[in-house]
């Protein structure tokens, strides 16, 4: 299972906040489903509606960082979904 680590601050280092990544491309639904670029971990869809805590010991390969523009969309979508 692939994930995007959303927050790994001092408060969440033991179990960072993650969102799940689907292998398939589900399209673009701003604030909920965001396309992951094909050149990053093979692409897919970031599903902001599937927020979890993750155990870093279970994390496997790290593919890299998402681009700043996509990080801003993740931030904006989560703020909207969580009414922050």
JOBELLIN-V599746 format. One record per residue. RES is the residue in one small letter. PHI is phi as a letter, one per 30 degrees, with the letter a starting at -180 (NA if undefined). Layout:
res=RES phi=PHI
res=RES phi=PHI
This chain:
res=x phi=NA
res=x phi=c
res=x phi=b
res=x phi=c
res=x phi=d
res=x phi=c
res=x phi=b
res=x phi=b
res=x phi=d
res=x phi=e
res=x phi=d
res=x phi=b
res=x phi=d
res=x phi=d
res=x phi=b
res=x phi=d
res=x phi=d
res=x phi=b
res=x phi=b
res=x phi=d
res=x phi=c
res=x phi=d
res=x phi=d
res=x phi=d
res=x phi=d
res=x phi=c
res=x phi=j
res=x phi=b
res=x phi=c
res=x phi=e
res=x phi=i
res=x phi=b
res=x phi=c
res=x phi=c
res=x phi=d
res=x phi=c
res=x phi=e
res=x phi=e
res=x phi=d
res=x phi=c
res=x phi=i
res=x phi=i
res=x phi=i
res=x phi=k
res=x phi=b
res=x phi=d
res=x phi=c
res=x phi=d
res=x phi=d
res=x phi=c
res=x phi=d
res=x phi=b
res=x phi=c
res=x phi=c
res=x phi=c
res=x phi=e
res=x phi=d
res=x phi=d
res=x phi=d
res=x phi=c
res=x phi=d
res=x phi=c
res=x phi=d
res=x phi=k
res=x phi=c
res=x phi=d
res=x phi=d
res=x phi=e
res=x phi=d
res=x phi=d
res=x phi=e
res=x phi=d
res=x phi=d
res=x phi=d
res=x phi=e
res=x phi=d
res=x phi=d
res=x phi=d
res=x phi=d
res=x phi=d
res=x phi=d
res=x phi=c
res=x phi=h
res=x phi=c
